[in-house]
Amino acid sequence: MKKMVLSMLLVVCSFTVCLAQQRFKITGELGGTIGGDLVLVSAGPEGAVKLDEALMVNGSFEFSGQVDSMILAYIMTAEQQPIATLMLENLEYTIVAGENGIEVQGGGESQKILNLYNAINQDITREKMRMEQEVRAAYAEQNQMKLQALQQQFEKTMTEVGKKQDELFKTYKDSPVTAFMIASVMLQMDYSSLKAIHEMLGEPAKTCFYGQLITIQLAALKQVEPGSVAPDFKGVTLNGDTLSLHGIKARVKLLDFWASWCEPCRRETPNVRKIYQKYHDKGLEIIGVSLDDKKQEWAKAMKNDKVTWPNVSDLKGKNSEIAARYFIRGIPHTILLDEDNHIVAKNLRGKALEKKIAELLEENK
């Protein structure tokens, strides 16, 4: 009888341990006298969801709860400042103040992988900060040799860091953490770079939530790559008329993204004007897209630079919806189209731009 009771107690204890493992517990031990309200927020297909809240007293706090599967989560202050990033599972985590900032200890394999990526990012941040300080000092001394040496040293360091990152990608190509890291920086990547790194991913990473976000981004970038039909858009001219890209008929079209405040754009305008005067009667049309936010500045620049070709703007500056649709990250930026609005070439300037326009007009006689 005693053996049976003992066996029953063991079963109950095992069941209790099993239940305990089905919850997460996050303990903060940051030290000092810092305090304030904290919130634990998940990020996923449903958007941001609050999982728990806590009060930090003298650097100590605690979160607990339960998740159905591993999710990305952030610990944030009441002012929405991130403190830590977690690949949250029903496990135990400890948030501590380490030598290189706040560290996440514990968790599962995915958290360990995230910590490896974060360590590389911290190396990059430290190197950039160090470089900026030394570059400022070299500029103050007008030491050109030191500036060149610093540039070479920085490039060498970034190459080494890049190799470490590539090794992590290869080692953990199936991990959703790798897909998350790529998705975190994909808005700064062009189509070919993102496509190449996406092809390195294993199927588990490609099919997870963040892998699907990368696939969506690739599809959007593909739409503004050579060979694709340029997305149509409507824009308003200085006179208040509405123009659409596809509505303008020409044998060759040049989309020219610029702004009155962009000095490189203004320096390129005389060349664009020369090309327009030379090839407009042969079938070229230029459509300028201004990234200005003040109509008077836009109008003044067009008048001073003798811009006579069609120009549109939504007057949203760097938040221009047209520029965002075309993933414009810097100006001046040009996109050449054929008469059927297929993208032929991107970001040509000077003689290279004129040569390509001449070739297209000759081909489309």
Contacts in CASP RR format, 6 or more apart in sequence:
PFRMAT RR
TARGET T0000
AUTHOR 0000-0000-0000
METHOD contacts of the structure
MODEL  1
MKKMVLSMLLVVCSFTVCLAQQRFKITGELGGTIGGDLVLVSAGPEGAVK
LDEALMVNGSFEFSGQVDSMILAYIMTAEQQPIATLMLENLEYTIVAGEN
GIEVQGGGESQKILNLYNAINQDITREKMRMEQEVRAAYAEQNQMKLQAL
QQQFEKTMTEVGKKQDELFKTYKDSPVTAFMIASVMLQMDYSSLKAIHEM
LGEPAKTCFYGQLITIQLAALKQVEPGSVAPDFKGVTLNGDTLSLHGIKA
RVKLLDFWASWCEPCRRETPNVRKIYQKYHDKGLEIIGVSLDDKKQEWAK
AMKNDKVTWPNVSDLKGKNSEIAARYFIRGIPHTILLDEDNHIVAKNLRG
KALEKKIAELLEENK
21 90 0 8 1.000
21 91 0 8 1.000
22 66 0 8 1.000
22 90 0 8 1.000
23 64 0 8 1.000
23 65 0 8 1.000
23 66 0 8 1.000
23 90 0 8 1.000
24 63 0 8 1.000
24 64 0 8 1.000
24 65 0 8 1.000
24 66 0 8 1.000
24 67 0 8 1.000
24 88 0 8 1.000
24 89 0 8 1.000
24 90 0 8 1.000
24 91 0 8 1.000
24 92 0 8 1.000
24 93 0 8 1.000
25 62 0 8 1.000
25 63 0 8 1.000
25 64 0 8 1.000
25 65 0 8 1.000
25 92 0 8 1.000
25 93 0 8 1.000
26 40 0 8 1.000
26 62 0 8 1.000
26 63 0 8 1.000
26 64 0 8 1.000
26 75 0 8 1.000
26 86 0 8 1.000
26 92 0 8 1.000
26 93 0 8 1.000
26 94 0 8 1.000
26 95 0 8 1.000
27 60 0 8 1.000
27 61 0 8 1.000
27 62 0 8 1.000
27 92 0 8 1.000
27 93 0 8 1.000
27 94 0 8 1.000
27 95 0 8 1.000
28 56 0 8 1.000
28 59 0 8 1.000
28 60 0 8 1.000
28 61 0 8 1.000
28 62 0 8 1.000
28 94 0 8 1.000
28 95 0 8 1.000
28 96 0 8 1.000
29 59 0 8 1.000
29 60 0 8 1.000
29 94 0 8 1.000
29 95 0 8 1.000
29 96 0 8 1.000
29 97 0 8 1.000
30 56 0 8 1.000
30 59 0 8 1.000
30 60 0 8 1.000
30 95 0 8 1.000
30 96 0 8 1.000
30 97 0 8 1.000
30 102 0 8 1.000
31 58 0 8 1.000
31 59 0 8 1.000
31 60 0 8 1.000
31 97 0 8 1.000
32 58 0 8 1.000
32 59 0 8 1.000
33 58 0 8 1.000
33 59 0 8 1.000
34 56 0 8 1.000
34 58 0 8 1.000
34 59 0 8 1.000
35 55 0 8 1.000
35 56 0 8 1.000
35 57 0 8 1.000
35 58 0 8 1.000
35 59 0 8 1.000
36 55 0 8 1.000
36 56 0 8 1.000
36 57 0 8 1.000
36 77 0 8 1.000
36 78 0 8 1.000
37 53 0 8 1.000
37 54 0 8 1.000
37 55 0 8 1.000
37 56 0 8 1.000
37 77 0 8 1.000
37 78 0 8 1.000
38 53 0 8 1.000
38 54 0 8 1.000
38 55 0 8 1.000
38 56 0 8 1.000
38 61 0 8 1.000
38 63 0 8 1.000
38 75 0 8 1.000
38 76 0 8 1.000
38 77 0 8 1.000
38 78 0 8 1.000
38 83 0 8 1.000
39 50 0 8 1.000
39 52 0 8 1.000
39 53 0 8 1.000
39 54 0 8 1.000
39 75 0 8 1.000
39 76 0 8 1.000
39 77 0 8 1.000
39 78 0 8 1.000
40 50 0 8 1.000
40 51 0 8 1.000
40 52 0 8 1.000
40 53 0 8 1.000
40 54 0 8 1.000
40 63 0 8 1.000
40 73 0 8 1.000
40 74 0 8 1.000
40 75 0 8 1.000
40 76 0 8 1.000
41 48 0 8 1.000
41 49 0 8 1.000
41 50 0 8 1.000
41 51 0 8 1.000
41 73 0 8 1.000
41 74 0 8 1.000
41 76 0 8 1.000
42 48 0 8 1.000
42 49 0 8 1.000
42 51 0 8 1.000
42 67 0 8 1.000
42 71 0 8 1.000
42 72 0 8 1.000
42 73 0 8 1.000
42 88 0 8 1.000
43 71 0 8 1.000
43 72 0 8 1.000
43 73 0 8 1.000
43 74 0 8 1.000
44 71 0 8 1.000
44 72 0 8 1.000
44 209 0 8 1.000
45 209 0 8 1.000
51 63 0 8 1.000
51 65 0 8 1.000
51 67 0 8 1.000
51 73 0 8 1.000
51 88 0 8 1.000
52 63 0 8 1.000
52 64 0 8 1.000
52 65 0 8 1.000
54 61 0 8 1.000
54 62 0 8 1.000
54 63 0 8 1.000
55 61 0 8 1.000
63 75 0 8 1.000
66 90 0 8 1.000
67 88 0 8 1.000
67 89 0 8 1.000
67 90 0 8 1.000
69 89 0 8 1.000
70 87 0 8 1.000
70 88 0 8 1.000
70 89 0 8 1.000
70 110 0 8 1.000
70 176 0 8 1.000
71 87 0 8 1.000
71 88 0 8 1.000
72 85 0 8 1.000
72 86 0 8 1.000
72 87 0 8 1.000
72 88 0 8 1.000
72 180 0 8 1.000
73 85 0 8 1.000
73 86 0 8 1.000
73 87 0 8 1.000
73 88 0 8 1.000
74 82 0 8 1.000
74 83 0 8 1.000
74 84 0 8 1.000
74 85 0 8 1.000
74 86 0 8 1.000
75 82 0 8 1.000
75 83 0 8 1.000
75 84 0 8 1.000
75 86 0 8 1.000
75 95 0 8 1.000
76 82 0 8 1.000
76 83 0 8 1.000
77 83 0 8 1.000
83 95 0 8 1.000
83 102 0 8 1.000
84 95 0 8 1.000
84 102 0 8 1.000
84 104 0 8 1.000
85 104 0 8 1.000
85 114 0 8 1.000
85 118 0 8 1.000
86 93 0 8 1.000
86 104 0 8 1.000
86 107 0 8 1.000
86 111 0 8 1.000
86 114 0 8 1.000
87 107 0 8 1.000
87 108 0 8 1.000
87 110 0 8 1.000
87 111 0 8 1.000
87 113 0 8 1.000
87 114 0 8 1.000
87 177 0 8 1.000
89 107 0 8 1.000
89 108 0 8 1.000
89 110 0 8 1.000
89 111 0 8 1.000
91 106 0 8 1.000
91 107 0 8 1.000
91 108 0 8 1.000
92 106 0 8 1.000
92 107 0 8 1.000
93 104 0 8 1.000
93 105 0 8 1.000
93 106 0 8 1.000
93 107 0 8 1.000
93 111 0 8 1.000
94 104 0 8 1.000
94 105 0 8 1.000
94 106 0 8 1.000
95 102 0 8 1.000
95 103 0 8 1.000
95 104 0 8 1.000
95 105 0 8 1.000
96 102 0 8 1.000
96 103 0 8 1.000
96 105 0 8 1.000
97 103 0 8 1.000
100 119 0 8 1.000
100 122 0 8 1.000
100 126 0 8 1.000
101 122 0 8 1.000
103 115 0 8 1.000
104 111 0 8 1.000
104 114 0 8 1.000
104 115 0 8 1.000
110 175 0 8 1.000
110 176 0 8 1.000
110 177 0 8 1.000
113 168 0 8 1.000
113 172 0 8 1.000
113 175 0 8 1.000
113 177 0 8 1.000
113 178 0 8 1.000
114 177 0 8 1.000
114 180 0 8 1.000
114 181 0 8 1.000
116 168 0 8 1.000
117 165 0 8 1.000
117 168 0 8 1.000
117 177 0 8 1.000
117 178 0 8 1.000
117 181 0 8 1.000
120 161 0 8 1.000
120 162 0 8 1.000
120 164 0 8 1.000
120 165 0 8 1.000
120 168 0 8 1.000
123 161 0 8 1.000
124 158 0 8 1.000
124 161 0 8 1.000
127 154 0 8 1.000
127 157 0 8 1.000
127 158 0 8 1.000
127 161 0 8 1.000
131 150 0 8 1.000
131 154 0 8 1.000
134 146 0 8 1.000
134 150 0 8 1.000
135 147 0 8 1.000
135 150 0 8 1.000
138 146 0 8 1.000
138 147 0 8 1.000
138 150 0 8 1.000
139 147 0 8 1.000
168 178 0 8 1.000
169 178 0 8 1.000
169 197 0 8 1.000
169 200 0 8 1.000
170 200 0 8 1.000
172 178 0 8 1.000
173 200 0 8 1.000
173 201 0 8 1.000
173 202 0 8 1.000
173 205 0 8 1.000
174 201 0 8 1.000
174 202 0 8 1.000
174 203 0 8 1.000
174 204 0 8 1.000
174 205 0 8 1.000
175 204 0 8 1.000
175 205 0 8 1.000
176 204 0 8 1.000
176 205 0 8 1.000
176 208 0 8 1.000
176 209 0 8 1.000
176 210 0 8 1.000
176 211 0 8 1.000
178 201 0 8 1.000
178 205 0 8 1.000
179 201 0 8 1.000
179 205 0 8 1.000
179 206 0 8 1.000
179 208 0 8 1.000
179 209 0 8 1.000
179 210 0 8 1.000
179 211 0 8 1.000
179 214 0 8 1.000
180 210 0 8 1.000
182 194 0 8 1.000
182 197 0 8 1.000
182 198 0 8 1.000
182 201 0 8 1.000
182 210 0 8 1.000
182 211 0 8 1.000
182 214 0 8 1.000
183 210 0 8 1.000
183 211 0 8 1.000
183 213 0 8 1.000
183 214 0 8 1.000
183 217 0 8 1.000
186 194 0 8 1.000
186 213 0 8 1.000
186 214 0 8 1.000
186 217 0 8 1.000
187 217 0 8 1.000
188 329 0 8 1.000
189 197 0 8 1.000
190 221 0 8 1.000
190 327 0 8 1.000
191 218 0 8 1.000
191 221 0 8 1.000
191 222 0 8 1.000
191 225 0 8 1.000
194 214 0 8 1.000
194 217 0 8 1.000
194 218 0 8 1.000
194 221 0 8 1.000
195 218 0 8 1.000
198 206 0 8 1.000
198 211 0 8 1.000
198 214 0 8 1.000
198 215 0 8 1.000
198 218 0 8 1.000
201 211 0 8 1.000
201 214 0 8 1.000
205 211 0 8 1.000
206 212 0 8 1.000
206 214 0 8 1.000
206 215 0 8 1.000
220 327 0 8 1.000
221 327 0 8 1.000
222 228 0 8 1.000
223 229 0 8 1.000
223 231 0 8 1.000
224 230 0 8 1.000
224 231 0 8 1.000
224 325 0 8 1.000
224 326 0 8 1.000
224 327 0 8 1.000
224 335 0 8 1.000
224 343 0 8 1.000
224 346 0 8 1.000
225 343 0 8 1.000
226 343 0 8 1.000
226 344 0 8 1.000
226 345 0 8 1.000
226 346 0 8 1.000
227 342 0 8 1.000
227 343 0 8 1.000
227 344 0 8 1.000
228 342 0 8 1.000
228 343 0 8 1.000
229 340 0 8 1.000
229 341 0 8 1.000
229 342 0 8 1.000
229 343 0 8 1.000
230 245 0 8 1.000
230 255 0 8 1.000
230 335 0 8 1.000
230 337 0 8 1.000
230 341 0 8 1.000
230 342 0 8 1.000
230 343 0 8 1.000
231 245 0 8 1.000
231 325 0 8 1.000
231 326 0 8 1.000
232 244 0 8 1.000
232 245 0 8 1.000
232 246 0 8 1.000
232 247 0 8 1.000
232 341 0 8 1.000
233 244 0 8 1.000
233 245 0 8 1.000
233 322 0 8 1.000
233 325 0 8 1.000
234 242 0 8 1.000
234 243 0 8 1.000
234 244 0 8 1.000
235 242 0 8 1.000
235 243 0 8 1.000
235 244 0 8 1.000
235 312 0 8 1.000
235 313 0 8 1.000
235 314 0 8 1.000
235 322 0 8 1.000
236 242 0 8 1.000
236 243 0 8 1.000
236 312 0 8 1.000
236 313 0 8 1.000
236 314 0 8 1.000
237 243 0 8 1.000
237 310 0 8 1.000
237 311 0 8 1.000
237 312 0 8 1.000
238 295 0 8 1.000
238 298 0 8 1.000
238 299 0 8 1.000
238 302 0 8 1.000
238 311 0 8 1.000
243 287 0 8 1.000
243 310 0 8 1.000
243 312 0 8 1.000
245 253 0 8 1.000
245 255 0 8 1.000
245 287 0 8 1.000
245 341 0 8 1.000
246 341 0 8 1.000
248 285 0 8 1.000
248 287 0 8 1.000
248 310 0 8 1.000
249 285 0 8 1.000
249 339 0 8 1.000
250 283 0 8 1.000
250 284 0 8 1.000
250 285 0 8 1.000
250 339 0 8 1.000
251 282 0 8 1.000
251 283 0 8 1.000
251 284 0 8 1.000
251 338 0 8 1.000
251 339 0 8 1.000
251 360 0 8 1.000
251 361 0 8 1.000
251 364 0 8 1.000
252 279 0 8 1.000
252 283 0 8 1.000
252 284 0 8 1.000
252 285 0 8 1.000
252 336 0 8 1.000
252 337 0 8 1.000
252 338 0 8 1.000
252 339 0 8 1.000
252 357 0 8 1.000
252 360 0 8 1.000
252 361 0 8 1.000
252 364 0 8 1.000
253 284 0 8 1.000
253 285 0 8 1.000
253 286 0 8 1.000
253 287 0 8 1.000
253 336 0 8 1.000
253 337 0 8 1.000
253 338 0 8 1.000
253 339 0 8 1.000
253 341 0 8 1.000
254 272 0 8 1.000
254 275 0 8 1.000
254 284 0 8 1.000
254 285 0 8 1.000
254 286 0 8 1.000
254 287 0 8 1.000
254 334 0 8 1.000
254 335 0 8 1.000
254 336 0 8 1.000
254 337 0 8 1.000
254 353 0 8 1.000
254 357 0 8 1.000
255 287 0 8 1.000
255 288 0 8 1.000
255 289 0 8 1.000
255 326 0 8 1.000
255 334 0 8 1.000
255 335 0 8 1.000
255 336 0 8 1.000
255 337 0 8 1.000
256 272 0 8 1.000
256 286 0 8 1.000
256 287 0 8 1.000
256 288 0 8 1.000
256 289 0 8 1.000
256 332 0 8 1.000
256 333 0 8 1.000
256 334 0 8 1.000
257 288 0 8 1.000
257 289 0 8 1.000
257 291 0 8 1.000
257 323 0 8 1.000
257 326 0 8 1.000
257 328 0 8 1.000
257 330 0 8 1.000
257 331 0 8 1.000
257 332 0 8 1.000
257 333 0 8 1.000
257 334 0 8 1.000
257 335 0 8 1.000
258 265 0 8 1.000
258 266 0 8 1.000
258 268 0 8 1.000
258 269 0 8 1.000
258 288 0 8 1.000
258 289 0 8 1.000
258 290 0 8 1.000
258 291 0 8 1.000
258 331 0 8 1.000
258 332 0 8 1.000
259 265 0 8 1.000
259 290 0 8 1.000
259 291 0 8 1.000
259 292 0 8 1.000
259 298 0 8 1.000
259 317 0 8 1.000
259 331 0 8 1.000
260 266 0 8 1.000
260 290 0 8 1.000
260 292 0 8 1.000
260 297 0 8 1.000
260 298 0 8 1.000
260 300 0 8 1.000
260 301 0 8 1.000
261 292 0 8 1.000
261 297 0 8 1.000
262 291 0 8 1.000
262 331 0 8 1.000
262 332 0 8 1.000
264 331 0 8 1.000
264 332 0 8 1.000
265 331 0 8 1.000
265 332 0 8 1.000
266 301 0 8 1.000
266 305 0 8 1.000
268 332 0 8 1.000
268 349 0 8 1.000
268 350 0 8 1.000
269 305 0 8 1.000
269 307 0 8 1.000
270 305 0 8 1.000
271 349 0 8 1.000
271 350 0 8 1.000
271 353 0 8 1.000
271 354 0 8 1.000
272 286 0 8 1.000
272 353 0 8 1.000
273 305 0 8 1.000
273 306 0 8 1.000
273 307 0 8 1.000
273 308 0 8 1.000
274 354 0 8 1.000
275 284 0 8 1.000
275 286 0 8 1.000
275 353 0 8 1.000
275 354 0 8 1.000
275 357 0 8 1.000
276 284 0 8 1.000
276 286 0 8 1.000
276 308 0 8 1.000
276 309 0 8 1.000
278 354 0 8 1.000
279 357 0 8 1.000
279 358 0 8 1.000
279 361 0 8 1.000
280 286 0 8 1.000
280 309 0 8 1.000
282 361 0 8 1.000
283 361 0 8 1.000
284 357 0 8 1.000
284 361 0 8 1.000
285 309 0 8 1.000
285 310 0 8 1.000
286 309 0 8 1.000
286 310 0 8 1.000
287 309 0 8 1.000
287 310 0 8 1.000
287 311 0 8 1.000
287 312 0 8 1.000
288 309 0 8 1.000
288 310 0 8 1.000
288 311 0 8 1.000
288 312 0 8 1.000
289 311 0 8 1.000
289 312 0 8 1.000
289 313 0 8 1.000
289 320 0 8 1.000
289 322 0 8 1.000
289 323 0 8 1.000
290 298 0 8 1.000
290 311 0 8 1.000
290 312 0 8 1.000
290 313 0 8 1.000
291 313 0 8 1.000
291 317 0 8 1.000
291 318 0 8 1.000
291 320 0 8 1.000
291 323 0 8 1.000
291 328 0 8 1.000
291 331 0 8 1.000
292 298 0 8 1.000
292 301 0 8 1.000
292 313 0 8 1.000
292 315 0 8 1.000
292 317 0 8 1.000
293 315 0 8 1.000
293 316 0 8 1.000
293 317 0 8 1.000
294 315 0 8 1.000
295 313 0 8 1.000
295 315 0 8 1.000
298 311 0 8 1.000
298 313 0 8 1.000
298 315 0 8 1.000
301 307 0 8 1.000
302 311 0 8 1.000
312 322 0 8 1.000
313 320 0 8 1.000
314 320 0 8 1.000
314 321 0 8 1.000
314 322 0 8 1.000
320 328 0 8 1.000
326 333 0 8 1.000
326 335 0 8 1.000
332 349 0 8 1.000
333 346 0 8 1.000
333 347 0 8 1.000
334 346 0 8 1.000
334 347 0 8 1.000
334 348 0 8 1.000
334 349 0 8 1.000
334 353 0 8 1.000
335 343 0 8 1.000
335 345 0 8 1.000
335 346 0 8 1.000
335 347 0 8 1.000
336 343 0 8 1.000
336 344 0 8 1.000
336 345 0 8 1.000
336 346 0 8 1.000
336 348 0 8 1.000
336 353 0 8 1.000
336 356 0 8 1.000
336 357 0 8 1.000
336 360 0 8 1.000
337 343 0 8 1.000
337 344 0 8 1.000
338 344 0 8 1.000
338 360 0 8 1.000
338 364 0 8 1.000
339 364 0 8 1.000
344 356 0 8 1.000
344 360 0 8 1.000
345 356 0 8 1.000
348 356 0 8 1.000
END
